[in-house]
Amino acid sequence: MTTTSDTGIGKELATGKFTGEMLAKMRDLIGTELRTDACVNNEYATRLAILRFAEGIGDDNPLWTEEDYAAAGPHGGIVAPPSFIFACLGSVQVGWPGLGGFHAETDVTFHAPIKVGDKITARVWFDGFDDPIESSFGGRRIKDYLRQEYWNQDDELVARFICSRMRFERTEMQKRRSSRKIEIPHPWTDDQLAKIEDDILAEAPRGAEPRYWEDVRVGDELDTLTKGPIGLTDEIAYVASGAAPIPRLSAHSVALRRYKKHPKWAFRDPGTHALEPVYSVHYNDYAAQLQGAQIAYDVGIQRTCWQIHTLTHWIGDAGSVKAIHGQYRAHVYLSDVVRLGGKVVGKEIDGDGDAVLHLETWAHNQREQNCMPGTATVVLPRRPEVTQ
């Protein structure tokens, strides 16, 4: 039998400390383009890849999934949700040996739609980090920045994603876990669950009916979308859609060889004795607790996918998402319900000549926390009589 000492992998997540040497090494990496081979999940936007991703984020917009419907739409065929970039490559890890990490903030600009058959190439650069500061949440922490660009086969920039993560010392995060203790799983009643499910089943995307820029007023609110109660299958579906794992999840000998080469990528689950990746914090309670959380929790960019779903749901087929920003506040735990929405805070014809709306967006859990405050810019069509 293989023992912990044979593999160099223990029952705890790797722990590390911020040191002057570590910070110096990371400063030397600034500007480096990172390898992506082990993190690419989809290279081509096939019909099934798009369908699998849309289902994995709970988005049933027929523009992504139904060929006959999409053929009559603005693109003449199926396109991918803007968030499909994350199913091509969610992100890449860089440095910080033994430190924990939470996705802290996301900024994305979108430049071209992804159509069936497009080949998407992702490139990633390490753009640096802020100096360590003290925080009540998890002790000393830093925020680092990765710049991810997605290009299609015609050398068009599809999207640019600035991914920032909070890095922290796991031992310090664990010490503060009791201060963040809440009642988990959430004790939903049957009546509450029935209301949640009724709300979800009543949701319908704007679809083919255009939402014209001229008809929108500052202060108008978006439709509310509801996600939850978040369950294990929701996380499995997200992984199966091709999104998030960094590096890709693997099994048996493939995984073992990777963990032998990179012992800090894994830990041994004391219940099953199996080796599990650090990524399993999103579906393994034991791993999440080692990270300083209460139980398993959602993926940062999964939450961003829900934000983008809220936007495309409201703007309709003829609209487009131009930019989004989101901050991740508080964990979204398994059993939580998140209600996403937003309101119009400005409108203009921008420097590109686009008729845009500027939005404030939110994601409220059942504890009345805004667990993802954000902003967005969307483009809407003009009324034909105005543009003639």
C-alpha positions as CSV (number, residue, x, y, z in Angstrom):
1,M,0.0,0.0,0.0
2,T,1.2,3.5,-0.8
3,T,1.6,5.6,2.3
4,T,1.7,9.3,2.8
5,S,5.5,9.2,3.2
6,D,5.8,7.4,-0.1
7,T,4.0,10.1,-2.0
8,G,5.0,13.2,-0.1
9,I,1.4,14.1,0.2
10,G,-0.3,14.5,3.6
11,K,-3.8,14.8,4.9
12,E,-3.6,18.6,5.0
13,L,-3.4,21.2,2.3
14,A,0.1,22.5,1.8
15,T,0.9,25.5,4.1
16,G,3.3,28.3,3.4
17,K,4.3,31.7,4.7
18,F,4.9,35.0,3.1
19,T,8.7,35.5,3.1
20,G,11.0,38.1,1.5
21,E,12.5,35.3,-0.7
22,M,9.0,34.3,-1.9
23,L,8.0,37.9,-2.8
24,A,11.3,38.5,-4.6
25,K,10.8,35.3,-6.7
26,M,7.3,36.4,-7.6
27,R,8.4,39.9,-8.5
28,D,10.9,38.3,-10.9
29,L,8.0,36.5,-12.6
30,I,6.0,39.7,-13.4
31,G,5.4,39.9,-17.2
32,T,5.9,36.2,-17.7
33,E,3.6,34.5,-20.2
34,L,2.4,31.3,-18.5
35,R,2.0,27.8,-19.9
36,T,-1.7,26.9,-20.5
37,D,-1.5,23.3,-22.0
38,A,-2.6,21.6,-18.7
39,C,-5.5,24.0,-18.2
40,V,-7.2,24.1,-21.6
41,N,-10.6,22.3,-21.6
42,N,-12.2,23.3,-24.9
43,E,-10.2,24.4,-27.9
44,Y,-13.2,24.4,-30.4
45,A,-16.6,25.8,-29.8
46,T,-18.6,22.8,-31.0
47,R,-22.3,22.7,-30.7
48,L,-22.1,20.1,-27.9
49,A,-19.4,22.0,-26.1
50,I,-21.6,25.1,-26.1
51,L,-24.7,23.1,-25.0
52,R,-22.8,21.3,-22.2
53,F,-21.5,24.7,-20.9
54,A,-24.9,26.4,-21.1
55,E,-26.5,23.5,-19.2
56,G,-23.6,23.6,-16.7
57,I,-24.4,27.2,-15.7
58,G,-28.2,26.6,-15.8
59,D,-28.8,28.9,-18.9
60,D,-31.4,27.5,-21.3
61,N,-31.4,30.4,-23.7
62,P,-32.2,28.8,-27.1
63,L,-29.8,31.2,-28.8
64,W,-27.0,28.9,-27.4
65,T,-28.8,25.6,-27.7
66,E,-31.4,25.3,-30.5
67,E,-30.2,25.3,-34.1
68,D,-33.5,26.2,-35.7
69,Y,-34.1,29.1,-33.3
70,A,-30.6,30.4,-33.6
71,A,-30.6,30.3,-37.4
72,A,-33.2,33.0,-37.4
73,G,-31.3,35.1,-34.9
74,P,-28.8,37.9,-35.3
75,H,-25.8,35.6,-35.8
76,G,-27.5,33.2,-38.3
77,G,-26.7,30.3,-36.0
78,I,-25.8,29.1,-32.6
79,V,-23.4,31.3,-30.6
80,A,-21.9,30.6,-27.2
81,P,-22.7,32.6,-24.1
82,P,-20.1,35.2,-23.6
83,S,-18.9,33.3,-20.5
84,F,-17.9,30.3,-22.7
85,I,-14.4,31.7,-22.6
86,F,-14.1,30.1,-19.1
87,A,-14.9,26.7,-20.6
88,C,-11.9,27.2,-22.9
89,L,-9.6,28.1,-20.1
90,G,-10.8,29.1,-16.6
91,S,-7.5,30.2,-15.3
92,V,-3.9,29.2,-14.5
93,Q,-2.1,29.0,-11.2
94,V,1.2,30.7,-10.7
95,G,3.7,30.5,-7.9
96,W,2.9,31.1,-4.2
97,P,3.9,27.7,-2.9
98,G,1.8,26.5,0.0
99,L,-0.4,29.6,0.1
100,G,-4.2,29.4,-0.2
101,G,-6.1,31.4,-2.7
102,F,-9.6,32.7,-3.3
103,H,-10.7,34.4,-6.6
104,A,-11.2,37.9,-5.5
105,E,-12.2,40.1,-8.5
106,T,-13.0,39.8,-12.2
107,D,-12.8,42.3,-15.0
108,V,-13.7,41.2,-18.5
109,T,-14.1,43.1,-21.8
110,F,-15.8,41.3,-24.7
111,H,-14.9,42.1,-28.3
112,A,-16.4,39.4,-30.6
113,P,-19.0,36.6,-30.3
114,I,-17.9,33.0,-30.3
115,K,-19.7,31.0,-33.1
116,V,-20.0,27.3,-33.6
117,G,-16.7,26.0,-35.1
118,D,-14.5,28.8,-33.8
119,K,-11.1,27.8,-32.5
120,I,-10.3,29.7,-29.3
121,T,-6.7,30.2,-28.2
122,A,-6.0,31.5,-24.7
123,R,-2.8,33.3,-23.6
124,V,-2.1,34.3,-20.0
125,W,0.4,36.7,-18.4
126,F,1.3,37.3,-14.8
127,D,0.9,41.0,-14.3
128,G,2.0,41.3,-10.7
129,F,0.7,41.7,-7.2
130,D,0.0,44.1,-4.4
131,D,2.2,44.2,-1.4
132,P,1.0,42.1,1.6
133,I,-1.5,43.8,3.9
134,E,-3.2,42.7,7.1
135,S,-6.8,41.7,7.0
136,S,-9.3,40.5,9.6
137,F,-10.6,37.9,7.2
138,G,-7.5,35.8,6.9
139,G,-4.4,37.6,8.3
140,R,-1.7,38.7,5.9
141,R,-2.8,38.6,2.3
142,I,-1.9,39.9,-1.2
143,K,-3.8,40.2,-4.4
144,D,-2.3,39.1,-7.6
145,Y,-3.3,39.7,-11.2
146,L,-3.4,37.4,-14.3
147,R,-4.2,38.8,-17.7
148,Q,-6.0,36.3,-19.9
149,E,-6.7,36.9,-23.6
150,Y,-8.8,34.8,-25.8
151,W,-8.3,34.9,-29.6
152,N,-10.2,33.2,-32.4
153,Q,-8.8,31.5,-35.6
154,D,-9.0,34.8,-37.5
155,D,-6.7,36.5,-34.9
156,E,-9.6,38.5,-33.5
157,L,-9.5,39.3,-29.8
158,V,-12.6,37.7,-28.4
159,A,-12.2,38.7,-24.7
160,R,-9.7,40.0,-22.2
161,F,-10.1,38.8,-18.6
162,I,-8.2,40.3,-15.7
163,C,-8.3,37.7,-12.9
164,S,-7.2,38.7,-9.4
165,R,-6.9,36.3,-6.5
166,M,-6.4,36.8,-2.8
167,R,-3.4,34.8,-1.5
168,F,-3.2,34.0,2.2
169,E,-1.5,31.8,4.7
170,R,-3.9,28.8,5.3
171,T,-3.0,28.4,8.9
172,E,-4.1,32.0,9.6
173,M,-7.3,31.5,7.6
174,Q,-8.1,28.4,9.6
175,K,-7.6,30.2,12.9
176,R,-10.3,32.7,12.0
177,R,-12.8,30.1,10.6
178,S,-14.9,30.2,13.9
179,S,-15.4,33.9,13.6
180,R,-17.2,33.4,10.3
181,K,-19.3,30.5,11.5
182,I,-22.9,30.5,10.1
183,E,-25.7,27.9,10.1
184,I,-24.7,25.6,7.2
185,P,-26.4,23.7,5.5
186,H,-29.2,26.4,5.5
187,P,-32.4,25.1,7.1
188,W,-34.8,25.6,4.3
189,T,-38.5,24.8,4.9
190,D,-40.6,23.0,2.4
191,D,-42.7,26.2,1.7
192,Q,-39.5,28.2,1.1
193,L,-38.2,25.6,-1.3
194,A,-41.5,25.5,-3.2
195,K,-41.3,29.4,-3.6
196,I,-37.7,29.2,-4.8
197,E,-38.5,26.6,-7.4
198,D,-41.6,28.5,-8.5
199,D,-39.5,31.6,-9.1
200,I,-36.9,29.6,-11.1
201,L,-39.6,28.0,-13.3
202,A,-41.1,31.4,-14.0
203,E,-37.9,32.7,-15.5
204,A,-37.9,33.2,-19.3
205,P,-35.2,35.0,-21.4
206,R,-36.1,38.1,-23.4
207,G,-35.3,36.2,-26.5
208,A,-36.0,37.4,-30.0
209,E,-38.1,40.5,-29.0
210,P,-35.6,43.4,-29.1
211,R,-35.1,45.5,-26.1
212,Y,-34.4,48.9,-27.6
213,W,-32.0,51.4,-26.0
214,E,-34.5,54.3,-26.4
215,D,-37.1,52.4,-24.3
216,V,-34.8,51.9,-21.2
217,R,-34.7,54.5,-18.4
218,V,-32.1,55.1,-15.7
219,G,-33.4,53.3,-12.6
220,D,-35.0,50.4,-14.6
221,E,-34.2,47.0,-12.9
222,L,-33.2,43.8,-14.6
223,D,-35.2,40.6,-14.1
224,T,-34.1,38.6,-11.1
225,L,-32.5,35.2,-11.7
226,T,-32.3,32.6,-8.9
227,K,-29.6,30.0,-8.5
228,G,-30.0,27.3,-5.8
229,P,-30.1,25.8,-3.4
230,I,-26.6,25.1,-4.7
231,G,-25.9,21.4,-4.6
232,L,-23.1,19.0,-5.3
233,T,-24.5,18.3,-8.8
234,D,-24.4,22.0,-9.7
235,E,-20.7,21.9,-9.0
236,I,-20.2,18.7,-10.9
237,A,-22.1,20.1,-13.9
238,Y,-19.9,23.1,-13.9
239,V,-16.8,21.0,-13.9
240,A,-18.2,18.7,-16.6
241,S,-19.0,21.8,-18.7
242,G,-15.3,22.4,-19.1
243,A,-15.0,25.3,-16.8
244,A,-12.8,26.1,-13.8
245,P,-10.3,23.3,-13.0
246,I,-6.7,24.5,-12.9
247,P,-5.1,22.3,-13.9
248,R,-7.6,19.9,-15.5
249,L,-9.1,17.3,-13.2
250,S,-7.9,13.8,-13.9
251,A,-8.1,10.3,-12.5
252,H,-6.1,7.2,-11.5
253,S,-2.6,7.0,-13.0
254,V,-2.8,10.3,-14.8
255,A,-3.7,12.1,-11.6
256,L,-1.2,10.2,-9.5
257,R,1.7,11.0,-11.8
258,R,0.8,14.6,-11.7
259,Y,0.6,14.7,-7.9
260,K,3.9,12.9,-7.6
261,K,5.4,15.6,-9.7
262,H,3.6,18.4,-7.9
263,P,2.8,17.2,-4.3
264,K,1.3,20.6,-3.3
265,W,-1.5,20.1,-5.8
266,A,-3.2,17.4,-3.7
267,F,-4.0,16.0,-0.3
268,R,-5.1,12.6,1.0
269,D,-8.7,12.5,2.1
270,P,-8.8,10.8,5.5
271,G,-12.2,9.3,4.8
272,T,-11.6,7.6,1.5
273,H,-7.8,7.6,1.5
274,A,-7.9,8.9,-2.0
275,L,-5.7,11.7,-3.3
276,E,-7.8,14.8,-4.0
277,P,-6.8,18.0,-5.8
278,V,-6.8,21.4,-4.0
279,Y,-9.7,22.3,-6.4
280,S,-12.0,19.9,-4.5
281,V,-12.7,22.7,-2.0
282,H,-15.7,23.2,-4.3
283,Y,-17.2,19.8,-3.6
284,N,-15.3,18.3,-0.6
285,D,-16.2,19.7,2.8
286,Y,-13.0,18.4,4.4
287,A,-10.9,20.3,1.8
288,A,-12.9,23.4,2.2
289,Q,-12.4,23.4,5.9
290,L,-8.7,23.1,5.4
291,Q,-8.9,26.2,3.3
292,G,-10.6,28.0,6.2
293,A,-14.2,27.8,4.9
294,Q,-17.2,26.0,6.6
295,I,-18.1,23.5,3.9
296,A,-17.7,23.3,0.1
297,Y,-18.4,26.5,-1.8
298,D,-18.9,27.7,-5.3
299,V,-16.3,28.7,-7.9
300,G,-15.6,32.4,-8.4
301,I,-16.0,32.5,-12.1
302,Q,-19.0,30.3,-11.8
303,R,-20.6,33.2,-10.0
304,T,-19.5,35.5,-12.8
305,C,-21.2,33.1,-15.3
306,W,-24.4,33.7,-13.4
307,Q,-23.9,37.4,-13.6
308,I,-23.5,37.2,-17.4
309,H,-26.5,35.0,-17.6
310,T,-28.5,37.7,-15.8
311,L,-27.4,40.2,-18.4
312,T,-28.0,38.1,-21.6
313,H,-31.4,37.0,-20.2
314,W,-32.5,40.6,-19.9
315,I,-31.0,42.3,-23.0
316,G,-32.3,39.8,-25.5
317,D,-30.8,38.2,-28.6
318,A,-30.0,41.5,-30.3
319,G,-28.1,42.9,-27.4
320,S,-24.5,42.2,-26.3
321,V,-22.4,42.3,-23.2
322,K,-19.4,44.7,-23.6
323,A,-17.8,44.6,-20.1
324,I,-18.4,43.2,-16.7
325,H,-16.8,43.7,-13.3
326,G,-17.4,41.7,-10.1
327,Q,-16.1,41.3,-6.6
328,Y,-16.5,38.1,-4.6
329,R,-17.7,38.8,-1.1
330,A,-18.4,35.9,1.2
331,H,-18.6,32.3,0.2
332,V,-21.6,30.8,-1.6
333,Y,-21.9,27.5,0.2
334,L,-23.6,24.4,-0.9
335,S,-27.3,24.8,0.2
336,D,-27.2,28.6,-0.4
337,V,-29.6,30.4,-2.7
338,V,-28.4,33.4,-4.7
339,R,-30.7,35.9,-6.4
340,L,-29.0,38.0,-9.1
341,G,-30.2,41.3,-10.5
342,G,-29.2,44.8,-11.3
343,K,-30.4,48.3,-12.4
344,V,-29.6,50.9,-15.0
345,V,-27.4,53.7,-13.7
346,G,-26.5,55.4,-16.9
347,K,-26.9,55.4,-20.7
348,E,-25.0,56.9,-23.6
349,I,-23.7,56.6,-27.1
350,D,-20.1,55.7,-26.3
351,G,-16.9,56.4,-28.1
352,D,-17.3,53.3,-30.3
353,G,-20.7,54.6,-31.4
354,D,-22.5,51.9,-29.4
355,A,-25.8,52.6,-27.6
356,V,-24.8,51.4,-24.2
357,L,-26.3,51.0,-20.7
358,H,-24.2,51.1,-17.6
359,L,-25.5,48.8,-14.9
360,E,-25.0,48.1,-11.2
361,T,-25.3,44.4,-10.6
362,W,-25.7,42.3,-7.4
363,A,-26.0,38.8,-6.1
364,H,-27.8,38.5,-2.8
365,N,-27.8,35.3,-0.7
366,Q,-30.5,34.3,1.8
367,R,-28.4,36.0,4.6
368,E,-29.0,39.3,2.8
369,Q,-25.4,39.6,1.8
370,N,-24.4,41.0,-1.6
371,C,-21.9,38.2,-2.3
372,M,-21.0,39.7,-5.7
373,P,-21.3,43.5,-6.1
374,G,-20.5,44.4,-9.7
375,T,-21.0,46.6,-12.7
376,A,-21.6,45.9,-16.4
377,T,-21.9,47.7,-19.7
378,V,-24.3,46.3,-22.3
379,V,-25.1,47.3,-25.9
380,L,-28.7,47.5,-27.1
381,P,-30.1,47.9,-30.6
382,R,-31.6,51.3,-31.6
383,R,-35.1,51.7,-32.8
384,P,-35.2,51.4,-36.6
385,E,-37.0,54.8,-37.0
386,V,-34.2,56.5,-35.0
387,T,-31.3,55.0,-37.0
388,Q,-32.8,55.7,-40.5
